Amino acid sequence: MEENLPKFENREELVVNSDMAIDLRKAMSWAKFLSIMMFIGTGMMFLLSIVCFAVDPSTWFDNDMEPGAGGILGGVYLAVTVIYFFLSYFMYMFSVKIKRAIADGDKAAFGSGIRNMKYYFQLGGILTIVALGLVVLLIILGLIGMAAFLSM
């Protein structure tokens, strides 16, 4: 995949012109907005995980959940919260670094911003692969369960 990328003899050849800077500013603004919304969602998930740890969800609304399952549910919410925090953080740092790079012409900040965007997409890609694997596993388990049920 990387063989198709242009090879620069001198890395200084890569210059951000005014049109690119305008597009980067727009992307940076949206990234900052989305990251702030993600941070708010992260805070809400963290509070929900604390509530699940503190108050057993099996006591809510006469549900069929096993007693003590709140710890498991709270742990799942806490794990999702940590992953979501890092996604939010990488997107936010992308927006902050790109803003500094455009305003000050700071090449190090530009590189750091692009690196944070890379981390965001790497983590998102890994999570997508894991989710697709879980979906395939659940489909297989569902088909096995259905076959076992129909053979009775």
C-alpha positions in Angstrom: 0.0 0.0 0.0 2.8 2.4 0.9 4.6 1.8 -2.4 2.0 4.0 -4.2 3.0 7.0 -2.0 5.2 9.7 -3.6 8.8 9.6 -2.6 10.3 12.9 -1.6 14.0 13.3 -1.9 13.8 16.4 0.3 11.1 16.3 2.9 11.0 20.1 2.8 9.2 19.9 -0.6 5.9 19.2 1.0 4.3 22.7 1.5 0.8 23.5 2.7 -0.7 26.2 0.4 -3.6 28.5 1.2 -6.3 26.2 -0.2 -4.9 23.3 1.8 -4.8 25.5 5.0 -8.4 26.5 4.5 -9.4 22.8 4.2 -7.3 21.9 7.2 -9.0 24.7 9.3 -12.4 23.3 8.4 -11.4 19.8 9.2 -9.8 21.0 12.4 -12.9 22.9 13.5 -15.1 19.8 12.9 -12.6 17.6 14.6 -12.5 19.8 17.7 -16.3 19.9 17.9 -16.7 16.2 17.5 -13.9 15.5 20.0 -15.6 17.8 22.6 -18.9 15.9 22.0 -17.0 12.6 22.4 -15.5 13.8 25.7 -19.0 14.6 27.0 -20.1 11.1 25.9 -17.1 9.7 27.7 -18.0 11.5 30.9 -21.6 10.2 30.7 -20.4 6.6 30.1 -18.0 6.9 33.0 -20.8 8.1 35.3 -23.0 5.2 34.0 -20.2 2.7 34.9 -20.0 4.2 38.4 -23.7 3.8 38.8 -23.6 0.2 37.6 -20.8 -0.5 40.1 -22.6 1.3 43.0 -26.2 0.2 42.4 -26.9 -3.3 41.1 -28.9 -3.0 37.8 -30.7 -6.3 38.6 -32.8 -4.3 41.1 -34.0 -1.9 38.4 -37.6 -2.3 37.1 -38.0 -6.0 38.0 -35.7 -7.2 35.2 -34.3 -10.7 34.8 -30.7 -9.8 35.2 -28.7 -11.9 37.6 -27.8 -10.3 41.0 -24.3 -9.0 40.9 -24.2 -8.5 37.2 -23.7 -4.8 37.8 -20.0 -5.3 38.3 -19.7 -7.0 34.9 -21.8 -4.3 33.3 -19.9 -1.6 35.0 -16.6 -3.1 33.9 -17.8 -3.3 30.3 -18.9 0.4 30.4 -15.6 1.3 32.0 -13.6 -0.5 29.2 -15.7 1.2 26.5 -15.1 4.6 28.4 -11.3 4.1 28.3 -11.4 3.3 24.5 -13.7 6.2 23.8 -11.5 8.6 25.8 -8.5 7.7 23.7 -10.4 8.2 20.5 -11.6 11.6 21.8 -8.1 12.5 22.9 -6.4 11.7 19.6 -9.0 13.7 17.6 -8.8 16.7 20.0 -5.0 16.7 19.8 -5.2 16.5 16.0 -7.3 19.7 16.0 -5.1 21.5 18.5 -1.8 20.7 16.8 -3.1 21.5 13.3 -4.5 24.8 14.5 -1.0 25.7 15.9 0.7 24.5 12.8 -1.4 26.7 10.5 -1.3 29.7 12.8 2.5 29.6 13.5 3.8 27.6 10.5 5.1 25.1 13.1 6.3 22.0 11.2 6.7 19.9 14.4 3.1 20.7 15.4 1.9 19.8 11.9 3.7 16.4 12.2 2.3 15.8 15.7 -1.2 16.6 14.5 -1.0 14.2 11.6 0.4 11.6 13.9 -2.6 12.0 16.3 -4.9 11.7 13.3 -3.0 8.4 12.4 -3.5 7.1 15.9 -7.2 8.0 15.8 -7.7 6.0 12.6 -5.5 3.1 13.7 -7.5 2.7 16.9 -10.8 3.1 15.0 -9.7 0.5 12.4 -8.6 -2.0 15.1 -12.0 -1.5 16.8 -13.8 -2.0 13.5 -11.9 -5.3 12.9 -12.7 -6.5 16.4 -16.4 -5.6 16.0 -16.6 -7.4 12.6 -15.0 -10.4 14.1 -17.5 -10.4 17.0 -20.4 -10.1 14.5 -19.1 -13.1 12.5 -18.6 -15.1 15.7 -22.2 -14.2 16.9 -23.6 -15.2 13.5 -21.8 -18.5 13.7 -23.0 -19.1 17.2 -26.5 -18.2 16.3 -26.5 -20.6 13.4 -25.2 -23.4 15.6 -27.9 -22.6 18.2 -30.6 -22.5 15.6 -29.4 -25.8 14.1 -29.4 -27.4 17.6 -32.9 -26.1 18.3 -34.2 -27.4 15.0 -32.7 -30.8 15.5 -34.7 -31.4 18.7 
